[in-house]
């Protein structure tokens, strides 16, 4: 599993099953994932579909920074996202705790 799998396959599947998550978050979020298997993606939860695109597209409410390894561990529940943030492995800029918590529901 890689960040690409999570963002381009897992997240759209979750959003299709639970569209209320997109409505609840209602923001554009950029993902900047470092390391092998990483990359940059835009998650646009202001739309009804087609949420994920490769690259940094347009303005976002927040950018999430992490390594591919840590992202996969968080997704597989081998790393707690709150602990990762406290350890500096997961960073949000600008930090919006409310938005980060909502995003956790989607990624967790």
Secondary structure, 3 states (H helix, E strand, C coil): CCHHHHHHHHHHHHHHHCHHHHHHHCCEEEEEEECCCCEEEEEECCCCCCCEEECCCCCCCEEEEEEHHHHHHHHCCCCCHHHHHHCCCEEEECCCHHHHHHHHHHHC
